[in-house]
């Protein structure tokens, strides 16, 4: 929804967002309440917004871009859309592995690609790795995201970087065969399918499971943090993040927004409301989540997700994922 632009331009920021409105709007509303700077929010698909900003160039009304995938943020940076930020608040709040080398994009919250399982159908020790989901024993019992999912693309990119293309291709073929028609547009639908026992297992970002459990505490679903075994690749991580557009005349206001979202108050909103892992080391995640200190993340740098994307898309297409 675009707000009426009767407010003086200095008191308003236009935010292009690839995140679902309900996940980001509460944080933006809090920022407006605190600063008086209003937000005109345009929500759409991430790839669509990156293409739109490229096409609009310096005429783009966007001041700030927020989205849920480091690869897309890095592609926007490589296309010259963002301005590097020199901000002490950012350096203090967000560890360097969660931002671009020149701070032209900054991670805000972390999510892990996990296995959700039905506790009546699966015992957690039956599965150690995402790669186990390609085993024929799970045929007809697996739900996966569709081929267009940014989460799938980022996840497969990390798998490729970790185990190589040949094994990644076999893994995808196994997922395709085991899922059959259980391919979903939305991650929340995957959690629902597992909760109802239509399938035993699914792959989703962790927070979909915790949001489901917050609403339905008795639901028979649980999270398995995969690939923690000796020599395993580690859990696949991605971040939501923010970049300030290079041409914006409202740099100071945009910096205030960045500062608010990386500070403890903003980080707490992502932790409490969205069930994501805050990136600020001093902000606690929701206690229901798997303790971040108890598991390893995959070692593939987030910025690498951009260069991995095109060959990943080719592989997904080659395998004939739906």
Secondary structure, 3 states (H helix, E strand, C coil): CCCCCCCCHHHEEEEEECCCHHHHHHHHHHHHHHHCCEEEEEECCHHHHHHHHHHHHHHCCCCEEEECCHHHHHHHHHCCCECCCCCHHHHHHECHHHECCCCCCEEEEEEEEEEEEECCCCCHHHCCCHHHHHCHHHCCCEEEECCCCHHHHHHHHHHHHHHCHHHHHHHHHHHHHHHCCCEECCHHHHHHHHHCCCCCEEEEEHHHHHHHHHHCCCCCEEEECCCCCCCCCCEEEEEEEEEEECCCCCHHHHHHHHHHHHCHHHHHHHHHCCCCEECECCCCCCCCCCCHHHCCECCCCCCHHHHHHHHHHHHHHHHCCC
